């Protein structure tokens, strides 16, 4: 990662992308700039910044930035590296163009990006290859997740399991969609112990779940959200609320 000195922020225009609220901004020095721009495709629950461009109909910020470049062809140009990264961003947020947020506009912008001669196969391989220990953890998830009769499912990966499979909390979070192909499943939560908190990754095939995520210090999209629990004792309550959403 690039090392940026504090002085770079002095009097600068700071642009924050794909970050719904200020608590999720990685570098607190964004406050040192002269002006702040928010570019995002999540619901605008935290309308921070001097200027904001929020488009919840866009599949991703990568789609939005591609649209921006194409809207100003004289002022902005793409090179192969930028096109590759924007394409990867669209692929990631659309689940390889399988999620409902994939629109005709999304596919048109993706088509414009693949005109550049980057290796799409390499992108798919690097984005979705999984270490052996994480594959073994995914097997544990498939064998041990719990699903109610109404299609609400969940599983809790605690610190002991992370150590047993030698997987980080971040890597475990990438396994959230391992149970999405189960017949009858409507919505699910992957709980992961991460230090002093428990991270919750919520996914859905229909019930709107971002309201539930907001109740637990989180948020996100209607069908894909994240939340933070302060203790394990909150898990049963959150699971019960998920089951109510699936009724």
BALOBA-1460 file (C-alpha; in Angstrom, 3 decimals):
// residues 247
<rec num="1" residu="x" x="0.000" y="0.000" z="0.000"/>
<rec num="2" residu="x" x="1.237" y="3.495" z="-0.814"/>
<rec num="3" residu="x" x="2.561" y="5.586" z="2.062"/>
<rec num="4" residu="x" x="0.981" y="9.043" z="1.992"/>
<rec num="5" residu="x" x="2.369" y="11.826" z="4.140"/>
<rec num="6" residu="x" x="0.017" y="13.999" z="6.191"/>
<rec num="7" residu="x" x="1.102" y="17.038" z="4.200"/>
<rec num="8" residu="x" x="-0.523" y="15.610" z="1.064"/>
<rec num="9" residu="x" x="-3.934" y="16.072" z="2.671"/>
<rec num="10" residu="x" x="-3.337" y="19.728" z="3.508"/>
<rec num="11" residu="x" x="-5.699" y="21.769" z="1.331"/>
<rec num="12" residu="x" x="-6.482" y="18.716" z="-0.811"/>
<rec num="13" residu="x" x="-9.683" y="17.506" z="-2.421"/>
<rec num="14" residu="x" x="-10.330" y="14.143" z="-0.742"/>
<rec num="15" residu="x" x="-12.487" y="11.588" z="-2.572"/>
<rec num="16" residu="x" x="-13.914" y="8.643" z="-0.622"/>
<rec num="17" residu="x" x="-15.389" y="5.788" z="-2.659"/>
<rec num="18" residu="x" x="-17.625" y="2.844" z="-1.789"/>
<rec num="19" residu="x" x="-17.902" y="3.735" z="1.899"/>
<rec num="20" residu="x" x="-21.393" y="4.266" z="3.251"/>
<rec num="21" residu="x" x="-20.521" y="5.896" z="6.570"/>
<rec num="22" residu="x" x="-17.592" y="7.699" z="8.133"/>
<rec num="23" residu="x" x="-16.916" y="4.901" z="10.633"/>
<rec num="24" residu="x" x="-15.870" y="2.660" z="7.736"/>
<rec num="25" residu="x" x="-13.378" y="5.090" z="6.173"/>
<rec num="26" residu="x" x="-9.968" y="3.441" z="6.536"/>
<rec num="27" residu="x" x="-7.830" y="6.559" z="7.004"/>
<rec num="28" residu="x" x="-9.048" y="9.180" z="9.471"/>
<rec num="29" residu="x" x="-6.877" y="11.795" z="7.762"/>
<rec num="30" residu="x" x="-9.645" y="12.382" z="5.240"/>
<rec num="31" residu="x" x="-10.742" y="15.150" z="7.618"/>
<rec num="32" residu="x" x="-7.515" y="17.083" z="6.958"/>
<rec num="33" residu="x" x="-8.416" y="17.970" z="3.373"/>
<rec num="34" residu="x" x="-10.030" y="21.192" z="2.245"/>
<rec num="35" residu="x" x="-13.072" y="19.524" z="0.671"/>
<rec num="36" residu="x" x="-14.525" y="16.028" z="0.750"/>
<rec num="37" residu="x" x="-16.369" y="14.165" z="-2.007"/>
<rec num="38" residu="x" x="-18.371" y="10.993" z="-1.372"/>
<rec num="39" residu="x" x="-18.905" y="8.569" z="-4.282"/>
<rec num="40" residu="x" x="-21.001" y="5.580" z="-3.289"/>
<rec num="41" residu="x" x="-23.718" y="3.163" z="-4.360"/>
<rec num="42" residu="x" x="-24.959" y="2.192" z="-0.888"/>
<rec num="43" residu="x" x="-28.038" y="3.800" z="0.706"/>
<rec num="44" residu="x" x="-27.083" y="7.325" z="1.761"/>
<rec num="45" residu="x" x="-27.763" y="6.927" z="5.482"/>
<rec num="46" residu="x" x="-24.692" y="8.977" z="6.414"/>
<rec num="47" residu="x" x="-24.644" y="11.955" z="4.050"/>
<rec num="48" residu="x" x="-21.106" y="13.078" z="4.808"/>
<rec num="49" residu="x" x="-18.885" y="15.232" z="2.628"/>
<rec num="50" residu="x" x="-19.066" y="18.660" z="1.022"/>
<rec num="51" residu="x" x="-20.267" y="17.004" z="-2.165"/>
<rec num="52" residu="x" x="-21.777" y="13.577" z="-2.684"/>
<rec num="53" residu="x" x="-22.665" y="11.416" z="-5.653"/>
<rec num="54" residu="x" x="-24.723" y="8.458" z="-4.499"/>
<rec num="55" residu="x" x="-26.413" y="6.161" z="-7.004"/>
<rec num="56" residu="x" x="-28.066" y="3.162" z="-5.366"/>
<rec num="57" residu="x" x="-29.130" y="1.882" z="-8.797"/>
<rec num="58" residu="x" x="-25.498" y="1.355" z="-9.814"/>
<rec num="59" residu="x" x="-23.983" y="-2.078" z="-9.347"/>
<rec num="60" residu="x" x="-20.775" y="-0.638" z="-7.957"/>
<rec num="61" residu="x" x="-18.630" y="2.436" z="-7.597"/>
<rec num="62" residu="x" x="-16.538" y="1.000" z="-10.420"/>
<rec num="63" residu="x" x="-19.570" y="1.247" z="-12.694"/>
<rec num="64" residu="x" x="-20.140" y="4.833" z="-11.560"/>
<rec num="65" residu="x" x="-16.538" y="5.850" z="-12.212"/>
<rec num="66" residu="x" x="-16.635" y="4.213" z="-15.643"/>
<rec num="67" residu="x" x="-19.757" y="6.247" z="-16.382"/>
<rec num="68" residu="x" x="-17.992" y="9.406" z="-15.194"/>
<rec num="69" residu="x" x="-15.042" y="8.806" z="-17.501"/>
<rec num="70" residu="x" x="-17.310" y="8.179" z="-20.474"/>
<rec num="71" residu="x" x="-19.337" y="11.300" z="-19.714"/>
<rec num="72" residu="x" x="-16.213" y="13.480" z="-19.911"/>
<rec num="73" residu="x" x="-14.080" y="11.979" z="-22.706"/>
<rec num="74" residu="x" x="-12.069" y="15.165" z="-23.242"/>
<rec num="75" residu="x" x="-11.181" y="15.639" z="-19.598"/>
<rec num="76" residu="x" x="-10.794" y="12.013" z="-18.498"/>
<rec num="77" residu="x" x="-9.153" y="9.031" z="-20.179"/>
<rec num="78" residu="x" x="-8.671" y="5.394" z="-19.220"/>
<rec num="79" residu="x" x="-5.542" y="3.318" z="-19.554"/>
<rec num="80" residu="x" x="-5.327" y="-0.464" z="-19.423"/>
<rec num="81" residu="x" x="-4.475" y="-0.610" z="-15.714"/>
<rec num="82" residu="x" x="-7.437" y="1.562" z="-14.733"/>
<rec num="83" residu="x" x="-9.811" y="-0.379" z="-17.001"/>
<rec num="84" residu="x" x="-8.637" y="-3.658" z="-15.476"/>
<rec num="85" residu="x" x="-9.279" y="-2.449" z="-11.932"/>
<rec num="86" residu="x" x="-12.681" y="-0.985" z="-12.771"/>
<rec num="87" residu="x" x="-13.696" y="-4.222" z="-14.473"/>
<rec num="88" residu="x" x="-12.567" y="-6.212" z="-11.428"/>
<rec num="89" residu="x" x="-14.657" y="-3.940" z="-9.210"/>
<rec num="90" residu="x" x="-17.762" y="-4.542" z="-11.303"/>
<rec num="91" residu="x" x="-17.123" y="-8.292" z="-11.361"/>
<rec num="92" residu="x" x="-16.749" y="-8.390" z="-7.586"/>
<rec num="93" residu="x" x="-19.844" y="-6.373" z="-6.723"/>
<rec num="94" residu="x" x="-22.055" y="-8.224" z="-9.203"/>
<rec num="95" residu="x" x="-20.811" y="-11.687" z="-8.261"/>
<rec num="96" residu="x" x="-19.516" y="-12.276" z="-11.791"/>
<rec num="97" residu="x" x="-22.664" y="-10.649" z="-13.220"/>
<rec num="98" residu="x" x="-24.969" y="-13.075" z="-11.374"/>
<rec num="99" residu="x" x="-26.444" y="-10.736" z="-8.733"/>
<rec num="100" residu="x" x="-29.700" y="-8.813" z="-9.323"/>
<rec num="101" residu="x" x="-27.777" y="-5.514" z="-9.348"/>
<rec num="102" residu="x" x="-26.441" y="-6.441" z="-12.805"/>
<rec num="103" residu="x" x="-28.309" y="-4.243" z="-15.282"/>
<rec num="104" residu="x" x="-28.048" y="-3.714" z="-19.046"/>
<rec num="105" residu="x" x="-26.098" y="-0.550" z="-18.228"/>
<rec num="106" residu="x" x="-23.675" y="-2.581" z="-16.107"/>
<rec num="107" residu="x" x="-23.010" y="-4.959" z="-18.973"/>
<rec num="108" residu="x" x="-22.523" y="-2.107" z="-21.438"/>
<rec num="109" residu="x" x="-19.899" y="-0.479" z="-19.237"/>
<rec num="110" residu="x" x="-18.196" y="-3.843" z="-18.713"/>
<rec num="111" residu="x" x="-18.136" y="-4.316" z="-22.487"/>
<rec num="112" residu="x" x="-16.471" y="-0.920" z="-22.890"/>
<rec num="113" residu="x" x="-13.798" y="-1.916" z="-20.375"/>
<rec num="114" residu="x" x="-12.929" y="-5.286" z="-21.934"/>
<rec num="115" residu="x" x="-11.906" y="-3.475" z="-25.108"/>
<rec num="116" residu="x" x="-8.621" y="-3.009" z="-23.258"/>
<rec num="117" residu="x" x="-6.307" y="-6.043" z="-23.598"/>
<rec num="118" residu="x" x="-6.071" y="-7.113" z="-19.954"/>
<rec num="119" residu="x" x="-6.386" y="-10.789" z="-19.030"/>
<rec num="120" residu="x" x="-9.945" y="-11.408" z="-17.815"/>
<rec num="121" residu="x" x="-9.224" y="-15.042" z="-16.968"/>
<rec num="122" residu="x" x="-6.436" y="-13.961" z="-14.644"/>
<rec num="123" residu="x" x="-8.814" y="-11.559" z="-12.893"/>
<rec num="124" residu="x" x="-11.402" y="-14.278" z="-12.287"/>
<rec num="125" residu="x" x="-8.753" y="-16.725" z="-11.091"/>
<rec num="126" residu="x" x="-7.114" y="-14.347" z="-8.629"/>
<rec num="127" residu="x" x="-10.417" y="-13.037" z="-7.292"/>
<rec num="128" residu="x" x="-12.013" y="-16.405" z="-6.637"/>
<rec num="129" residu="x" x="-9.208" y="-18.857" z="-5.913"/>
<rec num="130" residu="x" x="-9.371" y="-20.119" z="-2.320"/>
<rec num="131" residu="x" x="-6.553" y="-21.371" z="-0.048"/>
<rec num="132" residu="x" x="-6.823" y="-25.009" z="1.014"/>
<rec num="133" residu="x" x="-7.420" y="-24.170" z="4.678"/>
<rec num="134" residu="x" x="-10.308" y="-21.878" z="3.726"/>
<rec num="135" residu="x" x="-11.770" y="-24.640" z="1.547"/>
<rec num="136" residu="x" x="-11.706" y="-26.937" z="4.569"/>
<rec num="137" residu="x" x="-13.457" y="-24.273" z="6.654"/>
<rec num="138" residu="x" x="-16.103" y="-23.958" z="3.945"/>
<rec num="139" residu="x" x="-16.667" y="-27.699" z="4.332"/>
<rec num="140" residu="x" x="-17.246" y="-27.155" z="8.038"/>
<rec num="141" residu="x" x="-19.738" y="-24.393" z="7.222"/>
<rec num="142" residu="x" x="-21.652" y="-26.646" z="4.831"/>
<rec num="143" residu="x" x="-21.836" y="-29.413" z="7.422"/>
<rec num="144" residu="x" x="-22.753" y="-27.284" z="10.422"/>
<rec num="145" residu="x" x="-24.884" y="-24.307" z="9.378"/>
<rec num="146" residu="x" x="-28.393" y="-24.214" z="10.810"/>
<rec num="147" residu="x" x="-31.484" y="-23.414" z="8.757"/>
<rec num="148" residu="x" x="-35.018" y="-22.858" z="10.002"/>
<rec num="149" residu="x" x="-37.982" y="-24.298" z="8.123"/>
<rec num="150" residu="x" x="-38.731" y="-20.836" z="6.722"/>
<rec num="151" residu="x" x="-35.322" y="-20.560" z="5.042"/>
<rec num="152" residu="x" x="-33.421" y="-18.416" z="7.563"/>
<rec num="153" residu="x" x="-29.921" y="-19.793" z="8.123"/>
<rec num="154" residu="x" x="-26.859" y="-18.940" z="10.168"/>
<rec num="155" residu="x" x="-23.531" y="-20.192" z="11.441"/>
<rec num="156" residu="x" x="-21.052" y="-18.833" z="13.972"/>
<rec num="157" residu="x" x="-17.303" y="-19.117" z="13.389"/>
<rec num="158" residu="x" x="-15.568" y="-18.400" z="16.684"/>
<rec num="159" residu="x" x="-11.905" y="-17.778" z="17.426"/>
<rec num="160" residu="x" x="-11.224" y="-21.449" z="18.166"/>
<rec num="161" residu="x" x="-12.461" y="-22.485" z="14.722"/>
<rec num="162" residu="x" x="-10.401" y="-19.782" z="13.029"/>
<rec num="163" residu="x" x="-7.319" y="-21.084" z="14.821"/>
<rec num="164" residu="x" x="-8.218" y="-24.710" z="14.086"/>
<rec num="165" residu="x" x="-8.433" y="-24.053" z="10.348"/>
<rec num="166" residu="x" x="-5.684" y="-21.394" z="10.391"/>
<rec num="167" residu="x" x="-7.954" y="-18.857" z="8.701"/>
<rec num="168" residu="x" x="-8.209" y="-15.136" z="9.415"/>
<rec num="169" residu="x" x="-11.538" y="-13.463" z="10.127"/>
<rec num="170" residu="x" x="-11.177" y="-11.573" z="6.868"/>
<rec num="171" residu="x" x="-10.658" y="-14.771" z="4.858"/>
<rec num="172" residu="x" x="-13.574" y="-16.440" z="6.628"/>
<rec num="173" residu="x" x="-15.839" y="-13.558" z="5.614"/>
<rec num="174" residu="x" x="-15.213" y="-14.429" z="1.961"/>
<rec num="175" residu="x" x="-17.087" y="-17.702" z="2.530"/>
<rec num="176" residu="x" x="-20.419" y="-15.997" z="3.172"/>
<rec num="177" residu="x" x="-21.951" y="-17.271" z="-0.076"/>
<rec num="178" residu="x" x="-20.962" y="-20.919" z="0.375"/>
<rec num="179" residu="x" x="-24.525" y="-21.886" z="1.323"/>
<rec num="180" residu="x" x="-26.384" y="-19.737" z="-1.207"/>
<rec num="181" residu="x" x="-27.242" y="-22.711" z="-3.429"/>
<rec num="182" residu="x" x="-29.081" y="-24.637" z="-0.706"/>
<rec num="183" residu="x" x="-32.658" y="-25.355" z="-1.784"/>
<rec num="184" residu="x" x="-35.137" y="-23.375" z="0.297"/>
<rec num="185" residu="x" x="-32.689" y="-20.883" z="1.767"/>
<rec num="186" residu="x" x="-33.999" y="-17.300" z="1.831"/>
<rec num="187" residu="x" x="-31.518" y="-15.331" z="3.941"/>
<rec num="188" residu="x" x="-28.501" y="-16.130" z="6.063"/>
<rec num="189" residu="x" x="-25.900" y="-14.683" z="8.416"/>
<rec num="190" residu="x" x="-22.273" y="-15.680" z="8.799"/>
<rec num="191" residu="x" x="-21.087" y="-14.634" z="12.269"/>
<rec num="192" residu="x" x="-17.313" y="-14.380" z="12.736"/>
<rec num="193" residu="x" x="-15.465" y="-13.617" z="15.959"/>
<rec num="194" residu="x" x="-12.897" y="-10.918" z="15.223"/>
<rec num="195" residu="x" x="-10.979" y="-9.726" z="18.250"/>
<rec num="196" residu="x" x="-13.365" y="-8.164" z="20.755"/>
<rec num="197" residu="x" x="-16.312" y="-8.006" z="18.359"/>
<rec num="198" residu="x" x="-18.364" y="-10.336" z="16.189"/>
<rec num="199" residu="x" x="-18.770" y="-9.414" z="12.551"/>
<rec num="200" residu="x" x="-21.990" y="-10.419" z="10.831"/>
<rec num="201" residu="x" x="-22.211" y="-10.913" z="7.073"/>
<rec num="202" residu="x" x="-25.827" y="-10.933" z="5.891"/>
<rec num="203" residu="x" x="-27.062" y="-12.167" z="2.522"/>
<rec num="204" residu="x" x="-30.553" y="-12.651" z="1.110"/>
<rec num="205" residu="x" x="-32.429" y="-13.986" z="-1.881"/>
<rec num="206" residu="x" x="-35.496" y="-11.854" z="-1.217"/>
<rec num="207" residu="x" x="-36.134" y="-10.495" z="2.287"/>
<rec num="208" residu="x" x="-34.669" y="-7.013" z="2.750"/>
<rec num="209" residu="x" x="-31.917" y="-7.308" z="5.355"/>
<rec num="210" residu="x" x="-30.149" y="-3.942" z="5.528"/>
<rec num="211" residu="x" x="-32.665" y="-2.694" z="8.096"/>
<rec num="212" residu="x" x="-31.678" y="-5.572" z="10.358"/>
<rec num="213" residu="x" x="-28.011" y="-4.766" z="9.792"/>
<rec num="214" residu="x" x="-28.613" y="-1.159" z="10.856"/>
<rec num="215" residu="x" x="-30.005" y="-2.380" z="14.179"/>
<rec num="216" residu="x" x="-26.597" y="-3.898" z="14.883"/>
<rec num="217" residu="x" x="-24.248" y="-1.055" z="13.993"/>
<rec num="218" residu="x" x="-24.103" y="-1.839" z="10.293"/>
<rec num="219" residu="x" x="-25.839" y="-1.367" z="6.982"/>
<rec num="220" residu="x" x="-25.444" y="-2.015" z="3.291"/>
<rec num="221" residu="x" x="-27.551" y="-3.120" z="0.363"/>
<rec num="222" residu="x" x="-31.056" y="-4.606" z="0.632"/>
<rec num="223" residu="x" x="-29.743" y="-8.111" z="-0.138"/>
<rec num="224" residu="x" x="-26.128" y="-7.867" z="1.064"/>
<rec num="225" residu="x" x="-25.171" y="-6.154" z="4.299"/>
<rec num="226" residu="x" x="-22.771" y="-6.209" z="7.209"/>
<rec num="227" residu="x" x="-23.094" y="-5.559" z="10.923"/>
<rec num="228" residu="x" x="-21.074" y="-5.584" z="14.135"/>
<rec num="229" residu="x" x="-22.123" y="-7.331" z="17.323"/>
<rec num="230" residu="x" x="-20.603" y="-6.386" z="20.642"/>
<rec num="231" residu="x" x="-20.948" y="-9.846" z="22.161"/>
<rec num="232" residu="x" x="-21.976" y="-13.421" z="21.416"/>
<rec num="233" residu="x" x="-25.137" y="-12.877" z="23.463"/>
<rec num="234" residu="x" x="-26.589" y="-10.765" z="20.630"/>
<rec num="235" residu="x" x="-26.494" y="-13.640" z="18.125"/>
<rec num="236" residu="x" x="-29.733" y="-15.442" z="19.165"/>
<rec num="237" residu="x" x="-31.683" y="-12.182" z="19.061"/>
<rec num="238" residu="x" x="-30.378" y="-11.297" z="15.608"/>
<rec num="239" residu="x" x="-31.107" y="-14.799" z="14.309"/>
<rec num="240" residu="x" x="-34.670" y="-14.565" z="15.649"/>
<rec num="241" residu="x" x="-35.155" y="-11.273" z="13.817"/>
<rec num="242" residu="x" x="-33.810" y="-12.821" z="10.610"/>
<rec num="243" residu="x" x="-36.280" y="-15.675" z="10.957"/>
<rec num="244" residu="x" x="-39.087" y="-13.146" z="11.378"/>
<rec num="245" residu="x" x="-38.038" y="-11.460" z="8.132"/>
<rec num="246" residu="x" x="-38.240" y="-14.804" z="6.330"/>
<rec num="247" residu="x" x="-41.783" y="-15.621" z="7.513"/>
